[in-house]
Amino acid sequence: MRTVVLAFAVLLLIQTGASKRVLKVFKELTSPVEEQHTWTMQPEGLPKVSRCENQGAVLGGLVPNSQATNVRFIKTFKLPTPNAGVLVTFDAWIMKKQLFTRRVVCNPDPFTTVSPKDGQLLGLSQGRSSILFGPQSENFVMTLQLNPNEPISRRAYAVKNVVIEVLGCDESCASCKDFQSCATCPQFAVPERRGNDTICVCRKGSIAKSKNPLVCVPEEGKCHESCATCSGPTRRDCRSCRQGFELQDGSCVCPRGTFLNGNSCQRCHPDCVDCTGGAADQCASCAIGATIQQGRCVCPAGFKVKTQSPVSCVKEEPRQEPKQEPKQEPKPIICHGSCKTCSGAGENQCTSCFDNSVLVERNGGKFCQCQRGFFEESKVPLKCKKIPCHFSCKLCSGANENQCLECHPNAVLVEGDGGAKTCDCPPPNILWETSPNYICNEKYVKYEEVN
């Protein structure tokens, strides 16, 4: 909907120097004006028609004793569409009441100007005023505002002989930019400049089936090379495609994973999903996870290859070190009391001995026993104490005469009951019992001091 306001300081005087194509004409407020009752007046209740002595009946004008301002007359016109615009031509006067004679006269409006947003200035003419508007919708609302500043009892505008011409552009246009130029063209037609005008003509590969209105159809056998059948000569007019192509929005294109090579579709390199050529560095898109670097599909940092054709990538899992079981500390071995260190808990599993004792091997085991000159003060733990042996013993396990371990020369060790061990001189030796040393000899036994 468009509202046209014709008012003081908003009128346009024009003269159309160019030819125009008129689609429809509306004539309003022609004589006699008294019969024109289709305009709506705001505010209501005031007379619509006035008279001036030199022009007769007019729409609007003076209303005695009325202080109303901004009086408007409104009417809606149904226009043909599309159109190039509307040219409104009319007669306008200023009505004044003469002070002494009280006569009402209509004088031509000498103050008419243009508002740039409402029309286009085409020239000036004498006597009638015109304003041109661009393309309009179906509903064209025209508003005549006759006294914007003063009460209509003192001065007001009056209007008569309004002509509304609906203009069209060339009949070849689908829609109009103005009455000289097309805004859009019919299917298979293109704009073409002809002098100052822009019209539509059938494009290459199409012919005109009719000229008014212009209807263009494709020439038979003039499809684009990618089409099997078509409605026009361009690649966007395909109805079906040649083998190897697929139809998308009227165009025959190479399917995904292929590229156009001459007149046929060729497969992309196996690394690519889409491509601009057949090489590995001509990828246009990649599989999930992969990115394009210098035309190639590669896995970015932090990703690893999942598949090769095409290249797809998955995120690398953080490397996990194998779980190590906590080392089981060996349970400490409690050695036998005779051992200082050991390989087991038995008394035959000694590996080292306490002071004054030595490690001996016996019956496949290793034992600790007091070294010579010492006897066991205690078995567990093993304690060896050096004490003087009985004079008859060279080495002993105790101080008693039955605790000998080794005898002096010529004496023999005799085992008795209860494990008693004594030293004795066998015949023909003579046993001389005395201390501190014991010497056994065939001829005699004598005491010797042994340091």
Disulfide bonds with the S-S distance in Angstrom:
Cys52-Cys106 2.14
Cys169-Cys176 1.95
Cys173-Cys182 1.67
Cys185-Cys200 1.97
Cys202-Cys216 2.05
Cys223-Cys230 1.91
Cys227-Cys238 1.75
Cys241-Cys252 2.06
Cys254-Cys265 2.15
Cys268-Cys275 1.90
Cys272-Cys283 1.91
Cys286-Cys297 2.04
Cys299-Cys313 1.96
Cys335-Cys342 1.90
Cys339-Cys350 1.65
Cys353-Cys368 1.87
Cys370-Cys384 1.75
Cys389-Cys396 1.91
Cys393-Cys404 1.55
Cys407-Cys423 1.89
Cys425-Cys440 1.86
